[in-house]
Amino acid sequence: MRNEVINMGLTEARASLGKIVKKSYMDNTTVILEKGGLPVAALVSIHDLEKIRNYDSKTEIVGLAGFHSESFADDDEDYTKW
């Protein structure tokens, strides 16, 4: 199982959603979705999602998707209007 991480803008992701979902499922690829160059979400394989859901809270996950989401939590962007 590969574990590739790729970054992709939302516009490109919309245009090729089926292809990136297949790549995530078949190749275990994580796709970091970016808006204006900032990572805002991730598409992960169902296998990785199960690992995330079952992770032991006593163990720290460092760099799960290659960045720390806390740095984006306090911005003023209204993400509901995309």
Kinemage of the C-alpha trace (Angstrom):
@kinemage 1
@onewidth
@group {chain A} dominant
@subgroup {mainchain}
@vectorlist {calphas} color= white
{ca met a 1} P 0.000 0.000 0.000
{ca arg a 2} L 1.422 3.364 -1.005
{ca asn a 3} L 1.085 6.366 1.259
{ca glu a 4} L 1.497 9.309 -1.103
{ca val a 5} L 0.323 12.789 -0.121
{ca ile a 6} L -0.510 15.278 -2.861
{ca asn a 7} L -1.750 18.858 -2.681
{ca met a 8} L -4.506 20.051 -4.987
{ca gly a 9} L -6.500 23.242 -5.373
{ca leu a 10} L -10.262 23.036 -4.921
{ca thr a 11} L -10.948 24.019 -8.534
{ca glu a 12} L -8.801 21.183 -9.870
{ca ala a 13} L -10.296 18.754 -7.323
{ca arg a 14} L -13.843 19.602 -8.418
{ca ala a 15} L -12.947 18.920 -12.033
{ca ser a 16} L -11.409 15.523 -11.288
{ca leu a 17} L -13.213 14.315 -8.166
{ca gly a 18} L -13.846 10.799 -9.487
{ca lys a 19} L -10.197 10.378 -10.411
{ca ile a 20} L -8.850 11.527 -7.038
{ca val a 21} L -11.354 9.388 -5.109
{ca lys a 22} L -10.218 6.363 -7.121
{ca lys a 23} L -6.545 7.251 -6.519
{ca ser a 24} L -7.213 7.610 -2.797
{ca tyr a 25} L -8.957 4.243 -2.658
{ca met a 26} L -6.659 2.272 -4.981
{ca asp a 27} L -3.276 3.789 -4.029
{ca asn a 28} L -3.992 4.912 -0.439
{ca thr a 29} L -3.223 8.488 -1.486
{ca thr a 30} L -4.130 11.420 0.757
{ca val a 31} L -5.168 14.552 -1.128
{ca ile a 32} L -4.731 17.841 0.717
{ca leu a 33} L -7.326 20.277 -0.640
{ca glu a 34} L -6.194 23.887 -0.791
{ca lys a 35} L -8.056 27.191 -1.069
{ca gly a 36} L -5.860 30.109 -2.006
{ca gly a 37} L -2.781 27.987 -1.366
{ca leu a 38} L -3.818 27.113 2.205
{ca pro a 39} L -4.695 23.537 3.154
{ca val a 40} L -8.351 23.458 4.264
{ca ala a 41} L -9.414 19.794 4.044
{ca ala a 42} L -8.158 16.349 3.153
{ca leu a 43} L -9.489 13.413 1.194
{ca val a 44} L -8.243 10.182 2.758
{ca ser a 45} L -8.791 6.534 1.963
{ca ile a 46} L -11.385 4.660 3.972
{ca his a 47} L -8.497 2.613 5.397
{ca asp a 48} L -6.826 5.759 6.754
{ca leu a 49} L -10.141 7.079 8.061
{ca glu a 50} L -10.629 3.871 10.041
{ca lys a 51} L -7.125 4.269 11.487
{ca ile a 52} L -7.915 7.870 12.459
{ca arg a 53} L -11.219 6.884 14.082
{ca asn a 54} L -9.595 4.055 16.021
{ca tyr a 55} L -6.506 5.938 17.110
{ca asp a 56} L -5.674 5.775 20.795
{ca ser a 57} L -6.173 9.255 22.258
{ca lys a 58} L -3.167 8.728 24.533
{ca thr a 59} L -0.916 8.631 21.471
{ca glu a 60} L -0.130 11.916 19.779
{ca ile a 61} L -0.568 12.054 16.004
{ca val a 62} L 2.130 14.297 14.594
{ca gly a 63} L 1.890 15.557 11.041
{ca leu a 64} L -0.994 13.254 10.121
{ca ala a 65} L -1.583 15.049 6.843
{ca gly a 66} L 1.738 16.865 6.651
{ca phe a 67} L 0.645 20.005 8.536
{ca his a 68} L -0.969 21.082 11.790
{ca ser a 69} L -4.563 22.245 11.387
{ca glu a 70} L -4.496 24.485 14.466
{ca ser a 71} L -2.780 27.199 12.438
{ca phe a 72} L -5.977 27.630 10.382
{ca ala a 73} L -8.541 27.309 13.165
{ca asp a 74} L -8.586 30.972 14.195
{ca asp a 75} L -8.772 32.687 10.804
{ca asp a 76} L -11.736 34.912 9.888
{ca glu a 77} L -12.673 33.103 6.648
{ca asp a 78} L -16.379 32.229 6.305
{ca tyr a 79} L -16.044 28.723 4.904
{ca thr a 80} L -19.830 28.274 4.646
{ca lys a 81} L -20.010 30.589 1.602
{ca trp a 82} L -17.767 28.659 -0.759
